[in-house]
Amino acid sequence: MSTVAFVNVALRGHINPTLPVVAELARRGHTVTYHTTAAFEPDVEAAGATVFRYPGDGPPLAGPPTPVTLLEQLARTALETLPSVLSDPRP
């Protein structure tokens, strides 16, 4: 079987749609890992994935949610979380 890794933005609208996919992969016997924050750990584990936490509680979405500010904040969050994602052990 395969190992599938999810890395996602720690927002309900991004995490929740992936949980049925995680559950189906796990049901089929694949090893699933999911990089997210502690806030989403119970839901992700319930779907059948092993959680690897990255720092923080998600992207800091301060200020007006314009496309430019959103992209800048998401890019900053990606740069902050990438080192912990790359250093996590793989099962």
C-alpha positions as CSV (number, residue, x, y, z in Angstrom):
1,M,0.0,0.0,0.0
2,S,1.0,3.6,-0.4
3,T,1.7,6.4,2.0
4,V,-0.2,9.6,1.3
5,A,0.7,12.9,3.0
6,F,-1.6,15.9,3.3
7,V,-0.3,19.4,4.0
8,N,-3.1,21.9,4.3
9,V,-4.0,25.3,5.5
10,A,-5.4,25.1,9.1
11,L,-8.9,26.5,8.3
12,R,-12.1,24.5,8.5
13,G,-13.0,25.2,4.9
14,H,-9.7,23.7,3.7
15,I,-9.5,20.7,6.2
16,N,-13.1,19.5,6.2
17,P,-13.4,18.7,2.5
18,T,-10.3,16.5,2.6
19,L,-11.5,14.3,5.6
20,P,-13.7,12.0,3.5
21,V,-10.7,11.4,1.1
22,V,-8.5,10.7,4.1
23,A,-11.1,8.3,5.5
24,E,-11.4,6.4,2.2
25,L,-7.7,6.1,1.7
26,A,-7.3,4.8,5.3
27,R,-10.2,2.4,4.8
28,R,-8.5,1.0,1.7
29,G,-5.4,0.3,3.8
30,H,-3.2,3.2,2.8
31,T,-1.0,5.0,5.4
32,V,-2.2,8.6,5.6
33,T,-0.3,11.4,7.3
34,Y,-1.7,14.9,7.8
35,H,0.3,18.0,8.6
36,T,-1.9,20.5,10.5
37,T,-2.3,22.3,13.8
38,A,-3.4,20.8,17.1
39,A,-6.9,22.3,16.6
40,F,-7.7,19.8,13.8
41,E,-5.9,16.8,15.3
42,P,-9.1,15.1,16.7
43,D,-11.0,15.3,13.4
44,V,-8.0,14.2,11.3
45,E,-7.2,11.3,13.5
46,A,-10.9,10.3,13.5
47,A,-10.7,10.1,9.7
48,G,-7.8,7.7,10.0
49,A,-4.6,9.7,9.5
50,T,-1.6,10.2,11.7
51,V,-1.2,13.8,12.6
52,F,2.1,15.7,12.3
53,R,1.7,19.1,13.9
54,Y,3.1,22.2,12.5
55,P,3.7,25.3,14.6
56,G,0.9,27.8,15.4
57,D,-2.8,27.7,15.1
58,G,-3.1,28.5,11.4
59,P,-2.6,31.4,9.2
60,P,-2.9,34.9,10.8
61,L,-5.7,36.3,8.8
62,A,-5.6,39.8,10.2
63,G,-6.7,42.8,8.3
64,P,-9.2,43.1,5.4
65,P,-9.5,39.8,3.5
66,T,-8.5,41.1,0.1
67,P,-6.9,38.7,-2.4
68,V,-3.5,40.4,-2.0
69,T,-3.4,40.3,1.8
70,L,-4.8,36.7,1.8
71,L,-2.1,35.5,-0.6
72,E,0.7,37.3,1.3
73,Q,-0.5,35.8,4.6
74,L,-0.8,32.3,3.2
75,A,2.6,32.6,1.6
76,R,4.2,33.7,4.9
77,T,2.5,30.8,6.7
78,A,3.8,28.3,4.2
79,L,7.3,29.6,4.7
80,E,6.9,29.3,8.5
81,T,5.5,25.8,8.4
82,L,7.7,24.3,5.7
83,P,10.7,23.5,7.9
84,S,8.6,21.5,10.4
85,V,6.9,19.6,7.5
86,L,10.2,18.7,5.9
87,S,11.7,17.6,9.3
88,D,8.9,15.3,10.3
89,P,9.6,11.6,10.2
90,R,7.7,9.5,7.7
91,P,6.1,6.3,8.8
